[in-house]
Amino acid sequence: MAVKTIDPHKYRITWGPIIMSGFGDDVVSIEYPDDLFEVVRGADSEVTRVRKGVEDVQVSVTLKQSSTTNDKLSAAMIADKITGAGVFPLTIADGSGTSLLFADAAFIKKAPTVDLGNSAKDRVWVLHTGPCELFIGGN
């Protein structure tokens, strides 16, 4: 029987010059926006699959309210609104496992909802990639 270890301290997320840190409990979520294949059924029940060419993903990164990465992402988002120069490479690596994402181009799709209160809140930044390579591994 093998024992596996997941170590969140070994997660590495970089977007352009920004090395992210100060994560919330749900560090990152990576999701394909569409199905990889469309299924078409014929009148005689024959099934055909159509490859949809989905190679982009949506990435949600959860940071604590206190994370200085929020400042860096906010500055990049504001600069992108002004200049349109907010597309950078994105790399996500699980250093305690084999999951890996690399995209030549990613941008901030949605800024987080800002909640203020008497406890530390999370900030969820949503990025979207162009074509990327995603390997979903284990530990």
C-alpha positions as CSV (number, residue, x, y, z in Angstrom):
1,M,0.0,0.0,0.0
2,A,1.4,3.3,-1.1
3,V,1.1,6.6,0.8
4,K,0.6,9.7,-1.3
5,T,1.2,13.3,-0.2
6,I,-0.4,16.4,-1.5
7,D,1.6,19.5,-0.5
8,P,-0.1,22.9,-1.4
9,H,3.2,24.6,-0.6
10,K,4.5,23.1,-3.8
11,Y,1.8,24.5,-6.1
12,R,3.4,27.0,-8.6
13,I,1.3,29.5,-10.5
14,T,2.9,32.1,-12.7
15,W,1.2,34.5,-15.1
16,G,3.7,36.6,-17.0
17,P,6.0,38.2,-14.5
18,I,3.6,37.5,-11.6
19,I,4.5,34.6,-9.2
20,M,1.3,34.0,-7.3
21,S,1.1,33.4,-3.6
22,G,-1.2,33.9,-0.6
23,F,-3.8,31.3,-1.7
24,G,-7.1,30.5,-0.3
25,D,-8.2,27.0,0.6
26,D,-9.4,26.2,-3.0
27,V,-6.2,27.3,-4.7
28,V,-7.0,26.8,-8.4
29,S,-9.7,25.4,-10.6
30,I,-9.1,24.6,-14.2
31,E,-12.1,23.9,-16.5
32,Y,-12.6,23.4,-20.2
33,P,-15.4,25.8,-21.3
34,D,-17.0,23.2,-23.6
35,D,-17.2,19.5,-24.2
36,L,-14.2,18.0,-26.1
37,F,-16.6,16.1,-28.4
38,E,-20.2,16.6,-29.6
39,V,-22.2,13.5,-29.8
40,V,-24.6,13.1,-32.8
41,R,-27.1,10.2,-32.8
42,G,-28.7,9.1,-36.0
43,A,-32.3,7.8,-36.5
44,D,-30.9,4.2,-36.5
45,S,-29.0,4.9,-33.2
46,E,-25.6,5.2,-34.9
47,V,-23.4,7.5,-32.8
48,T,-20.9,9.9,-34.4
49,R,-18.6,12.0,-32.3
50,V,-17.4,15.4,-33.6
51,R,-14.1,16.7,-32.1
52,K,-14.8,20.3,-31.1
53,G,-11.2,21.5,-31.0
54,V,-11.5,22.8,-27.5
55,E,-8.0,23.8,-26.4
56,D,-8.6,26.8,-24.2
57,V,-9.5,26.6,-20.5
58,Q,-10.8,28.9,-17.8
59,V,-8.7,29.1,-14.7
60,S,-10.0,30.4,-11.3
61,V,-7.3,31.2,-8.8
62,T,-8.4,31.8,-5.2
63,L,-6.3,34.3,-3.1
64,K,-6.8,35.5,0.4
65,Q,-7.8,39.1,0.8
66,S,-4.4,39.8,2.4
67,S,-2.4,38.4,-0.6
68,T,-0.1,40.9,-2.3
69,T,-0.8,39.0,-5.5
70,N,-4.1,40.9,-5.6
71,D,-2.2,44.1,-6.0
72,K,-0.2,42.8,-8.8
73,L,-3.2,41.3,-10.6
74,S,-5.2,44.5,-10.1
75,A,-2.4,46.6,-11.6
76,A,-2.1,44.2,-14.6
77,M,-5.9,44.4,-15.1
78,I,-5.9,48.2,-15.1
79,A,-3.0,48.3,-17.4
80,D,-4.7,45.9,-19.8
81,K,-7.9,48.0,-19.8
82,I,-5.7,51.1,-20.8
83,T,-3.3,49.5,-23.2
84,G,-4.7,46.1,-24.2
85,A,-1.4,44.5,-23.3
86,G,-2.6,42.1,-20.7
87,V,-1.9,38.8,-22.4
88,F,0.9,36.7,-20.8
89,P,2.0,33.0,-20.6
90,L,0.4,31.0,-17.8
91,T,2.0,28.1,-16.0
92,I,0.4,26.0,-13.3
93,A,2.4,23.1,-11.8
94,D,1.7,20.7,-8.9
95,G,5.2,20.2,-7.4
96,S,3.9,17.3,-5.3
97,G,2.3,15.6,-8.3
98,T,2.3,15.5,-12.1
99,S,-0.5,17.9,-13.0
100,L,0.7,20.7,-15.3
101,L,-0.8,23.4,-17.4
102,F,1.0,25.7,-19.9
103,A,-0.5,28.3,-22.1
104,D,1.3,30.8,-24.3
105,A,-1.4,33.3,-23.8
106,A,-3.8,34.0,-20.9
107,F,-5.7,37.1,-19.8
108,I,-7.8,38.2,-16.8
109,K,-11.4,37.5,-17.9
110,K,-13.1,38.5,-14.6
111,A,-12.0,40.4,-11.6
112,P,-13.0,39.0,-8.2
113,T,-16.1,40.0,-6.2
114,V,-14.9,42.1,-3.4
115,D,-16.4,41.3,0.0
116,L,-15.2,43.2,3.1
117,G,-16.0,42.2,6.6
118,N,-14.6,41.2,10.0
119,S,-12.7,38.2,8.7
120,A,-10.3,37.5,5.8
121,K,-12.2,36.9,2.6
122,D,-11.2,35.1,-0.6
123,R,-10.7,36.8,-3.9
124,V,-11.3,34.6,-7.0
125,W,-9.5,35.8,-10.1
126,V,-10.7,34.2,-13.4
127,L,-8.2,33.9,-16.3
128,H,-8.9,32.5,-19.7
129,T,-6.2,30.9,-22.0
130,G,-5.7,30.5,-25.6
131,P,-4.7,27.0,-26.7
132,C,-3.0,25.3,-23.9
133,E,-1.5,22.0,-22.8
134,L,-3.1,20.5,-19.8
135,F,-1.9,17.3,-18.2
136,I,-4.2,16.1,-15.4
137,G,-2.0,13.9,-13.3
138,G,-1.9,12.3,-9.8
139,N,0.5,12.2,-7.0
